[in-house]
Amino acid sequence: MTAILLAAALVTAAVFCVALTRGCRASFNERFPPISDAEFLARCTPGTRPEVALKVRRIVAEHLAVEYERVYPSTRFIEDLGAD
């Protein structure tokens, strides 16, 4: 009986985590619609070297499993991307 209750608790926790992740992803997608490289560069601080900014954008997208077009210059690593 204890094993059944434990299994039920684990399944419930897993379902909750999946629902929470989907909710967070949907919220992220709403806050960060895809933008082009030109728009990304327009939002960068004046004086930013374009080749460096775009390279950093690509690296962040690859390493944090985020769509390239959804990485903004204002994107925060922990709060927005969950890089904790």
C-alpha positions in Angstrom: 0.0 0.0 0.0 2.8 2.4 0.9 4.5 1.7 -2.5 1.3 2.6 -4.3 0.9 5.8 -2.4 4.5 6.7 -3.1 4.1 5.9 -6.8 1.0 8.1 -6.9 2.8 10.9 -5.2 5.7 10.7 -7.7 3.3 10.7 -10.7 1.4 13.7 -9.3 4.7 15.6 -8.8 5.9 14.7 -12.3 2.6 16.0 -13.8 2.8 19.2 -11.8 6.4 19.8 -13.0 5.5 19.2 -16.6 2.5 21.6 -16.3 4.7 24.2 -14.6 7.4 24.0 -17.3 4.8 24.4 -20.0 3.3 27.4 -18.3 6.8 29.0 -17.9 7.6 28.3 -21.5 4.3 29.8 -22.7 4.9 32.9 -20.6 8.5 33.2 -22.0 7.2 32.9 -25.5 4.7 35.6 -25.0 7.2 38.0 -23.4 9.9 37.3 -26.0 8.5 37.0 -29.5 11.0 36.2 -32.2 13.1 39.1 -33.4 15.6 39.4 -36.4 19.3 40.1 -36.1 18.7 43.6 -37.2 16.1 44.2 -34.4 18.4 42.5 -31.9 21.2 44.9 -32.9 18.9 47.9 -32.8 18.1 47.0 -29.2 21.8 46.7 -28.1 23.6 49.4 -26.3 25.2 52.0 -28.7 28.8 51.0 -29.4 28.2 47.3 -29.2 30.1 45.4 -31.9 27.5 43.6 -34.0 29.7 40.5 -34.6 30.3 40.1 -30.9 26.6 40.7 -30.0 25.4 38.1 -32.5 28.0 35.6 -31.5 27.0 35.9 -27.8 23.3 35.6 -28.9 24.1 32.3 -30.7 26.1 30.9 -27.8 23.4 31.7 -25.3 20.7 30.2 -27.5 22.8 27.0 -28.0 23.9 26.5 -24.4 20.6 27.3 -22.8 18.3 25.6 -25.3 16.4 28.7 -26.3 15.3 29.6 -29.8 17.9 31.9 -31.3 15.3 34.5 -32.4 13.9 34.7 -28.8 17.2 35.8 -27.2 17.1 39.6 -26.6 19.8 41.9 -25.4 17.7 42.5 -22.3 17.2 38.8 -21.6 18.2 37.9 -18.0 20.0 34.6 -17.5 18.3 33.5 -14.3 14.9 35.2 -14.3 14.1 34.7 -18.0 16.1 31.7 -19.1 16.2 29.7 -15.8 20.0 29.4 -16.0 20.4 28.7 -12.3 
